[in-house]
Amino acid sequence: MLEDLRQNIENEFKSMYKEAEKMADLLDINISIKRISKKQTNRTNIFSEDKTIHPETYYRITIAIPYIDSFINNLKERFLVHKNILKGFQCIFSGNIGFQEFEELINFYLDCDVQTVIAELKIWHSKLNVTNKNPTIAIDALRLCDASVFPNVHQLLKILCTLPVSTSTPERTFSCLKRLKTYLRNTMAETRLNGLTLLSIHREVSITPEEIIDIMSQQSRKIDIIL
């Protein structure tokens, strides 16, 4: 869709510019352009023999086209460049996929012999067939994979489990930190802060008072705890 927009940028930007003109009229703003010179090194510059260049042409070339080109390049770099590398992770779960993507995955993440890792992967597939277990989630496959028997496959599964899918998880951590470390808790030590953060994030884990008392009783204190 963005590439079609880029190809038809002249027609598409006309409608955008008309909307901008309507907003400028409501706010009583005059749409103007910066001074144009033949040589300009500190900002985007458009040289034209016509000294009365239209603001629509100016903003289409200086803002719309560079922004759309940058957006398209960022999307391609984020999703298409690593497409074959991410496909290699699927070879760990299914033996019907070719090993070309898996070789790219090995060369990208591991510094070892490719044939050794492929042989290890075949043994891993044989284990899954014998045990009749077909994990579809990386964390389940990591629990089944023994690091001493399948060191390279185990390393790849660890990488797959830790690949960030989005930025929502770390953002939740900072939001939780703002709620916990308030002005009244400014002198809180790191150990207590880490404990409260884990309790707030993993609320599904139930902790009994007896477990807390047992841990506290093991620490050295000035007074004795009588149970």
N, C-alpha and C positions, 0 to 999 in steps of 0.2 A: 504494500500500500504506500509506504514511504517512497519507494523507488518510482512508482507511478506519479506520486506527487512531485518528485524531483524532475521528472521528464516533462510534466505539464506545469512547471512552476510559474510561467508567465500568466496563464489563465487562472491558476489557483490563487496566485498572489493578488490578482486584481480584486477578487471578492474579499480577501483579507484586508486589502488596503481601503476598500469602500467601508468596511466595518470600522476600521481605524479612523476614517474621516468622520463618520457619524459620531463616534465617541469624542473626537477632538472638537466637533461643533458644539456638543452638549457642554463640554468643559471649557469652551472658549479658548482653545489652544490652536496656534498656527503651526501646521506641519512644515518644517523647513529642513534644510540639509546643511551640513558643515561646509566650510570653505574648501574648495577643490583646487589643488595645485598639481603641477606636472610631476613633481618628485615629493613623495611623502614616505617616511620610514617608520614613524612612531604610531601610525594608525592606518586603518583600511582606507584606501583612497581610490577614487575612480577618476580616471582622466578621460575627458571627452572634448572633442573639438567644439561641441555645442556648449556654450557657457550657461545655457538655461536648461540644464538637465532636470528632468522631472523628479520630484521626491519619491514617487513610486518606483522608478527605475533604480534610484540610488539605494533605497532600503531593501529592494529585492536582491540586489547584488551584494550589498555589504552585510546584511543580517540574515535574510531568509535562506539564501542558497548555502552560505557557510554553516548555518545551524543544522539544516537538514542533512548536508553531507557528513557533518560530524556525528550526528545522531545515527545515521545509517552505518558508518564505519564502526561506531561503538557497539552497535547491536551485532554486527558480523563478527567482531573480535570476541564478544562475550559468548555468543552461542554457536557460531559456525566454525571458528578456528579450532576449538577443542572438541568438535563433534566426534571425530574418529577416535580421539583419545578416550572420551567418555564411553564410547561404544565398547571399548576393550573390557570395561568392567562387566559387561553382560556376558562375556565368555566365561567368567567365573561361575555363573549360575547355570549356563546352558552350554552343552558341548556341541550343539549343532551349528554354532556360529563360527565363521572362519577366524583363523589366527592372525590375520593381517592387522586388524585393529588391536589385538592383544600385544603384538610385537611393538606397535607404536606406544602402547601404554607402558610396556616394560622399559623402552628406551627413554620415555619421558620421566618416569618416577624412580626406576631402579637402575643401579649401576652394577649389572651382573650379566652372565651369559644368557642369551635369549633361549637357546635350546634347552638349557637346564630348567628354566622357569616353565617352558612349555611342557616338558616331561613331568614336572611337578604338578602342573595343572591337569594333565591327563590322569595322573594317580588320584588327584583330588576328585575328579569326575567319577572315577571308578569307585571311590569310597562312598560317594553320594548314591550311586546306583546300588551298591551292595547293601547299604543301610536303609535304602528306600526313603531317603530324606531329600526333599527338594526345597531348600530355603529360598524364599523370594525377597527377603529383607537382609540388608548387609549385616545388621547386628546379630541376626539369627545365624547367618553363615559364619560370622566371626566366633560365635560360641562353639560351633562344631569344628572349627579349624584349629588343629593343634600346632602351636608355633614351633615346636621342636621337630615335627614331621614335615610341615608345609611352611617353612619360614617366609618364602617369597609371597605365596598366596595370602598368608596371614598379614604380611605387611601391606599388601594391596587392599585387603579388606579393611584394615585400620585406616588407610587413607580415604577409602570410600565412605567410611562412617564419619569421618571428621571433615569431609568436604562441606563448606557452607552453602546451603541451598538459598538462603536469603539472609538479610540483616536483621530480621525480626528478633531472633534469639538473643544476640548481644545487646540489642536495644532494650529488651526486657530486663537484662541484667542491670543496666544503668538506671532504668526506671525503678527497679527494686532498691537500688542503692540510695536513691533520693528519698525513698520512703523510710528506709531504715536509719541512715545516718543523718538525723535531724540536728537542729541546733542544741537540743538538750543532751544529745549523745555525741557531741563533738570530740570528747576525750576517750571514746571507745577504742579499745585495743584491736589489733588485727585479728586475733584468734576469735574473740567474741563476735566481731563483725562478720567473719567468714561463717561462723556457726549460725547466726541469725539469717544470713543470706541463703544458706542451704535450706534452712527450715522454711523460709518464705517461698523459695522456688519449688522445692519438692514437698508440697503440702499433702500429696497423696500418701507419703510414707508416714505410717502411724508410729508414734513413739510413746511408750508408757512411762509414767513417773518412776517406776522401779528401775528402769534402765538408766535414767538420768541420775538417780540417787547412787546407783552402783558406780557410775563413772566419777561422780563427785567424791565419793568415799575413798577412791583410790588416790586422790590428790592429797598432798601434804597441807595441813591447815594448822592454825594456831589453837583451834578448839577441836575437841573430839565430837564426832557425829555419833550419837547413840540411836540405834535403830530398835 
